[in-house]
Amino acid sequence: MHEIQPAAPYECPYCGEPGETVLDLSEGDHNFIEDCHVCCRPIEFHLQTDGEQWDLDVRAEND
């Protein structure tokens, strides 16, 4: 059985465009980078999770 991965809304730290990313809580705390779908700049995501509850911090690449 596959776990449903939560989708997390965010706002691009560069252009302010809203977006959404899918979180993989099975990896525990981790960082990942995705490009904004509007301005194409790299967004850093910092996920903290215990496998159920989570907190996502979104930052510009050099913040």
C-alpha positions in Angstrom: 0.0 0.0 0.0 1.3 3.4 -1.0 1.1 6.4 1.4 -0.5 9.5 0.1 2.1 12.3 -0.1 0.8 15.7 1.1 0.9 18.6 -1.3 2.2 21.8 0.3 1.4 25.3 -1.1 4.1 27.9 -1.2 4.9 31.3 -2.6 8.0 31.8 -4.8 10.5 33.9 -2.8 11.6 35.6 -6.1 8.4 36.5 -8.0 5.7 35.8 -5.4 3.8 33.3 -7.7 1.9 30.7 -5.7 2.9 27.1 -6.3 2.5 23.6 -4.8 5.0 20.8 -4.1 4.5 17.2 -3.1 6.3 16.2 0.1 7.9 12.8 0.7 7.6 12.4 4.5 9.2 8.9 4.4 12.6 10.5 3.9 12.5 12.4 7.3 14.1 15.8 7.5 15.7 16.9 4.2 16.3 19.7 1.8 15.4 19.8 -1.9 15.4 22.3 -4.8 12.7 22.9 -7.4 12.6 25.6 -10.0 9.7 28.1 -10.0 7.3 27.3 -12.7 7.0 31.0 -13.6 10.4 32.7 -13.2 12.5 29.4 -13.4 14.7 30.4 -10.4 15.8 27.7 -8.0 13.8 27.6 -4.7 15.2 25.8 -1.7 12.8 23.8 0.4 13.8 22.7 4.0 11.4 20.0 5.3 11.2 19.0 8.9 9.0 16.0 9.7 8.4 13.2 12.1 6.7 11.2 9.4 3.3 12.5 10.1 3.5 16.2 11.1 5.6 18.5 8.9 7.0 22.0 8.6 8.2 23.4 5.2 10.5 26.4 5.0 10.9 28.0 1.5 13.8 30.2 0.7 15.6 31.9 -2.2 18.8 30.1 -3.2 21.2 32.5 -1.4 19.1 33.4 1.7 
